[in-house]
């Protein structure tokens, strides 16, 4: 039986940002309810659902120490970014903990799930961007993104090497009146986690007055096979500073053994409100 962990999950999050496009700080907190959280039981391999409530926080920042123009149409920037995520997970009716045991019935802290919610990284990227014509522009980046928690665990257990995602990416962007489109791709030279991947993407958008519509698709390489991720979003500017939005996402995996598989975790929809102060 497949893992239905994310099926029918519901999330709520709020966040705040200060700064500008070059230097900023973001903070957010959120809750997620997973009615299908659980594990496969030993023997018949049946899925045992134990509803879970996850509470977490995310802190991210960016600093741009260098900005330089090659000429009026082409420029480069050095960006340093940091991300820190943590959370706690509570399950009803059982689940694994860090020592391999199980919880008694009733709601309780799940150490096993909570341990997997932490993440910290420090990213250094050199960006290049510019305008090729009045309607066509480009963006590219060479980056290294160390996984701090993976490195700490690896080095403390005798590991060596660079615990980092390293790679290059780039994209072309088209803008003409109300229409916009983009194509892009990324290639990883090394990979330490699944937060980034080698892949390609494309998107199309339309903006008319207060209403904006966007759709995009991407193909990402993963151990399970190529993942097709699609997203649709509608934005409505209620005022000059307040925007309402709704979105839907879908995800499929193309596996050599099982063929095309729909992923419950990638099938999501949501509504939100964004305000700038």
C-alpha positions in Angstrom: 0.0 0.0 0.0 1.4 3.5 -0.8 2.2 6.1 1.8 -0.9 8.3 2.2 0.7 10.6 4.8 -0.1 13.9 3.1 -3.6 13.0 1.9 -6.3 15.4 3.1 -3.7 17.4 5.1 -4.6 21.1 6.0 -2.2 23.9 6.7 -2.3 27.4 8.1 0.7 29.8 8.2 1.4 33.5 8.8 4.6 35.4 8.0 6.3 38.8 8.1 9.1 40.3 6.0 11.2 43.4 6.4 13.8 44.8 4.1 14.0 45.2 0.3 14.7 42.9 -2.6 18.4 42.8 -1.9 18.5 42.6 1.9 15.6 41.1 3.8 14.5 39.1 6.8 11.5 36.8 6.8 9.8 34.9 9.7 6.8 32.6 9.6 5.0 30.1 11.8 2.4 27.5 10.9 0.3 24.5 11.8 -0.4 21.4 9.7 -3.0 18.7 10.5 -2.3 15.3 8.9 -5.2 12.9 9.3 -3.3 10.1 7.5 0.0 10.2 9.3 1.2 6.8 10.5 3.4 3.8 9.5 3.3 0.5 7.8 2.7 -2.3 10.3 5.0 -5.3 10.3 3.8 -8.4 8.5 0.7 -7.6 6.4 2.2 -4.2 5.5 -1.1 -2.4 6.2 -1.1 1.3 6.8 -1.9 2.4 10.3 -3.1 6.0 10.5 -2.3 8.0 13.6 -3.4 11.7 13.0 -0.7 14.2 13.6 -0.5 17.9 14.3 2.7 19.7 13.3 3.7 23.1 14.5 6.7 24.8 13.1 8.6 28.0 12.4 10.8 29.3 9.6 13.4 32.1 9.6 15.3 33.2 6.5 17.5 36.1 5.6 19.4 37.5 2.6 22.3 39.9 2.5 23.7 41.3 -0.8 27.3 42.6 -0.1 28.2 43.2 -3.7 26.2 44.7 -6.6 28.0 45.8 -9.8 26.8 46.8 -13.3 28.8 45.6 -16.3 26.8 48.2 -18.4 23.3 49.6 -18.1 21.7 46.3 -19.3 23.8 43.7 -17.5 24.7 43.3 -13.8 26.0 40.9 -11.1 25.3 40.4 -7.5 26.8 38.4 -4.6 24.1 37.1 -2.3 24.4 35.3 1.1 21.3 33.6 2.4 20.5 31.7 5.5 17.5 29.4 6.4 16.5 27.9 9.8 13.5 25.7 10.3 12.2 23.8 13.3 9.1 22.2 14.6 7.3 19.8 16.9 5.0 16.9 15.9 2.2 15.4 18.0 0.5 12.2 17.1 -2.7 10.4 18.3 -2.5 6.7 18.9 1.1 6.0 18.5 4.1 6.3 16.2 7.9 5.8 16.4 10.2 7.8 18.6 14.0 8.4 18.5 14.8 5.2 20.3 12.6 3.0 18.1 9.8 2.6 20.6 6.1 3.5 20.2 3.8 5.9 22.0 0.8 4.9 24.0 -2.7 5.7 22.7 -3.7 9.4 23.0 -2.0 12.6 21.8 1.7 12.9 22.6 4.9 14.3 21.3 6.4 12.2 18.5 10.2 12.5 18.8 10.8 10.7 15.5 8.7 13.0 13.4 10.0 16.1 15.3 13.6 15.2 14.7 13.0 15.3 10.9 11.5 18.8 11.0 14.8 20.7 11.6 16.8 22.2 8.8 19.5 24.8 8.5 21.5 26.0 5.5 23.8 28.8 4.5 23.8 29.7 0.8 26.4 31.7 -1.2 25.4 32.6 -4.8 26.8 34.7 -7.6 24.0 36.0 -9.7 24.1 37.4 -13.3 21.1 39.1 -14.9 20.3 41.5 -17.7 18.1 42.5 -20.6 18.7 41.0 -24.0 15.9 43.2 -25.6 13.0 45.2 -24.6 10.9 42.1 -24.0 13.5 39.4 -23.2 15.7 39.2 -20.0 17.8 36.5 -18.3 18.9 35.4 -14.9 21.6 32.9 -13.8 23.4 31.8 -10.7 26.4 29.7 -9.6 25.9 28.6 -6.0 26.9 26.5 -3.0 24.4 25.7 -0.3 25.8 23.8 2.7 23.3 21.7 4.8 24.4 22.7 8.3 22.6 19.9 10.1 23.8 17.2 7.7 27.4 18.5 8.1 27.2 18.6 11.9 26.0 15.0 12.0 28.4 13.9 9.4 31.5 15.4 10.9 30.5 14.3 14.4 30.3 10.7 13.2 33.6 10.7 11.3 32.4 11.8 7.9 34.3 14.1 5.5 33.7 16.0 2.4 31.4 18.9 1.5 27.8 18.5 2.7 26.3 20.9 0.2 24.2 21.3 -2.8 26.3 23.0 -5.5 25.2 23.9 -9.0 24.2 26.4 -11.7 20.8 27.6 -12.9 19.5 30.0 -15.4 16.3 31.2 -17.0 15.0 33.3 -19.8 12.0 35.7 -19.3 9.6 37.2 -21.8 7.4 40.2 -21.0 5.1 41.9 -23.5 2.1 44.0 -22.3 -0.1 41.7 -20.2 1.7 38.4 -21.0 4.8 36.9 -19.5 6.5 33.6 -19.9 9.7 31.9 -18.8 11.9 28.8 -19.3 14.7 27.7 -17.1 16.8 24.9 -15.7 19.2 23.8 -13.0 22.0 21.3 -12.8 23.6 20.1 -9.6 27.2 19.1 -9.4 26.7 17.7 -5.9 23.6 17.0 -3.8 23.3 16.4 -0.1 19.5 16.7 0.4 16.3 16.8 -1.7 15.6 20.5 -1.2 17.1 21.2 -4.7 17.4 19.0 -7.8 18.5 18.9 -11.4 15.6 19.8 -13.6 13.8 22.1 -16.1 10.8 24.4 -15.8 8.5 26.6 -17.8 5.7 29.0 -17.0 3.1 31.3 -18.5 1.2 34.3 -17.0 -1.3 37.0 -17.7 -2.0 40.2 -15.8 -4.9 42.5 -16.4 -5.7 45.2 -14.0 -6.1 43.7 -10.5 -6.3 40.1 -11.7 -3.3 37.9 -12.4 -3.2 34.2 -13.6 -0.1 32.0 -13.6 0.6 28.4 -14.6 3.9 26.6 -14.5 5.4 23.1 -14.8 8.7 21.5 -13.9 10.5 18.2 -14.3 12.9 17.3 -11.5 15.3 14.4 -11.2 14.9 12.3 -8.0 15.8 8.8 -6.7 12.2 7.6 -7.4 12.3 8.9 -11.0 11.5 12.1 -12.9 8.9 14.2 -11.0 6.4 16.3 -12.9 5.2 19.2 -10.8 2.5 21.6 -11.9 1.0 24.7 -10.3 -1.8 27.1 -11.1 -2.3 30.4 -9.2 -4.8 33.3 -9.3 -3.9 36.6 -7.7 -6.3 39.5 -7.0 -5.0 42.8 -5.8 -7.6 44.1 -3.4 -5.8 47.3 -2.8 -2.3 48.7 -3.6 -0.9 46.8 -0.6 -3.2 43.8 -0.1 -3.4 40.8 -2.4 -5.6 37.7 -2.1 -4.5 34.5 -3.9 -5.5 30.9 -4.5 -3.4 28.1 -5.9 -3.4 24.4 -6.7 -0.5 22.0 -7.3 -0.2 18.5 -8.7 2.8 16.0 -8.7 3.5 12.8 -10.5 6.5 10.5 -10.7 7.6 8.6 -13.7 9.3 5.4 -12.4 11.1 2.8 -14.4 9.3 0.0 -12.5 5.9 1.3 -11.7 5.3 3.8 -14.5 3.4 7.0 -13.8 2.4 7.4 -10.1 0.3 10.2 -8.7 1.6 11.6 -5.4 -0.9 12.6 -2.8 1.7 14.9 -1.2 1.9 17.0 -4.3 -1.8 17.4 -4.8 -2.6 20.6 -2.8 -4.7 23.7 -2.9 -4.8 26.8 -0.8 -6.0 30.3 -0.2 -4.0 33.2 1.2 -3.8 36.9 1.9 -0.6 38.9 1.4 -0.1 42.5 2.8 2.7 44.9 2.4 3.3 47.6 5.0 
